[in-house]
Amino acid sequence: MAVEAELKAHVRHPDAVHERLASRAEEQVQIYRDRYFDQPTGELTAQDYEVRLRTVEDECSAKTVLTFKEPAVHTSGSKPEYETEVADGASVAALLNGLGLIERIAFSKHCRNYRFIESGYELLATLVHVPELEGTFLEVETQVGRTEDVPAGLAVVRAVLNSLCVVEDDLTTEQYTDAVAARRARTANVE
């Protein structure tokens, strides 16, 4: 188990943030095709658990990763997570369905990833565009070994965000799943 110490922000000036990140690390462009599973009652989501099957595609390859996240351990939304690469995403989806879980929501994230080390922490900064949502988001995360290490990890994440001119007012804890679901509901009501 690792704990993901992460902050997410709306990006006011994506080109400027992109330039600053590109000066720190090589860019890796990927598309994440995310599928979230839950019990039919929505109990896992209601208790802040996540079961996600993600296919990560780049220009040369694709891989599928199964992730289970426990409830947040910090007001930032940082969560303990368990993750493993799987050989066959369709088989894992069938397994999840067989265990009584249903696909709650699926969507794509277009990502520009930058991996670098800051203050001894391995960081991943990701510029994210979700086609169904307006704007660009920035996720900066690191992995820590224990819940009590989250504040130290988040301090490094905040320092990186500050160096990218992302301010406290830009931060958000809204999950993509909720934002996409709300957008789809609004669109359905208009039609």
C-alpha positions, 0 to 999 in steps of 0.5 A: 500500500502507498498513500497518494499525497495529491493536490488538484487545481484548475489551471488559469494559464495552461501554456505557461504551466506547460512551459514550466513543467517541460523545463523540468522533465520530459513530457509523456502524452497519454490518454487514460480511459477510466471505468469506475465500478460500484455496488448497484446501491452506490455504497462504495462511492458513498463511503469514499472508496474507489474501484477503477479500471484504467487503460493507459494509451500512448502512441506506442502501447497500452496497458491496463491498471486496476486500482482500489482506493480507500477513503481520504485520510486528509482534507486534500482528498489524499487516499491510500491506494492499491494498484496493479497492472493487469493483462486483460482488462475485459476479464477484470471487468467481467470479474468485477461484474461477477462480484456484483459491481457495476460500471458507475461511470466511464470517461477519458482524460487526455494527459501530459505527464511530467515525472521529476524529483523535488526535495527527495520526493518522486513527483508526477505532475499531470496537465489534464483535459477531460473532453466533457469538462471545461478548462485544464486541470493540474494534478501534482502527486507523490506517494508516501508510505504512511498516512502520517507522512501525507502532510510532508508529501503535500508540503512538497506538492504545494511548493511545486504548485507555487513554483508553477504560479498555481495559487490556493484559490485554484485548488479543487477537491472535486472529483472528475467522476462527480464533475462528469456525472453532473455535466451529463445530467445537465446535458440530459436535462437540456435535451 
